[in-house]
Amino acid sequence: MVELHGELTCVRGGMGLSQVMRSMLAEYCDSEPLPQAERSTEVRWDGRWRCPLDGASMSSSDTALPMCPECDRILASRIIYQLIELHPHR
């Protein structure tokens, strides 16, 4: 992600981020990894996910939120929802 014209932008995905999304990602990057128990989900989040902190490819399954193999952070449902519904990538 880079700052372009005063807006944080995902160059790879070709999209700018809202202030809300920017705050959510900053919180994600500044926080400690969540315990593994917090990884389970009833919603199936299909797709390919990359860690906002280090860009690593994240693993996921039908019952688990995407997790980064490098920093052990879990991509929360609220971030995934924002990315899918309000910040579409190419």
DAGI-V344112 format. One line per field, one symbol per residue. ss: DSSP state (@ for helix, = for strand, . for the rest). A space follows every 50 residues. Layout:
ss=???
This chain:
ss=.===..====....==..@@@@@@@@@@@@.....@@@@=........== ......=====..=====.....=..@@@@@@@@@@....
